[in-house]
Amino acid sequence: MTGHQILTPAARALLAEALREGKATTKGRRAAVAELVERGLLISKRGEATLTPAGRFAACKEART
């Protein structure tokens, strides 16, 4: 994983399964990542964050000001 993304082994397996099931589209990745966030399995070290289409966290402009 890169930089500011933390996945537990269970979360990594869940996301990999979603991608294997043909959900490799932007919408599918967003849904899988949103599910992980909801379950508390994916967090951002930066605190306030939004998800990019690739399922990565991007710091909010409001959080930086």
ZIZIPE-V949699 format. One record per pair of residues at least 24 apart in sequence whose C-alpha atoms are under 10 Angstrom apart, sorted by the first residue. I is the first residue (numbers start at 1). GAP is how many residues later the second one is. Records with the same first field share a line. If there is no record, write none. Layout:
I=GAP / GAP
This chain:
2=54
3=41 / 42 / 54
4=39 / 40 / 41 / 42 / 52 / 53 / 54
5=37 / 38 / 39 / 40 / 41 / 50 / 51 / 52
6=35 / 36 / 37 / 38 / 39
7=29 / 30 / 33 / 34 / 35 / 36 / 37
8=28 / 32 / 33 / 34 / 35
9=32
10=26 / 31
11=24 / 25 / 26 / 28 / 29 / 30 / 31
12=24 / 29 / 30
14=27
24=30
25=28 / 29
26=26 / 27 / 28 / 29
27=26 / 27 / 28
28=25 / 26 / 27
29=24 / 25 / 26 / 27
30=24 / 25 / 26
31=24
33=24
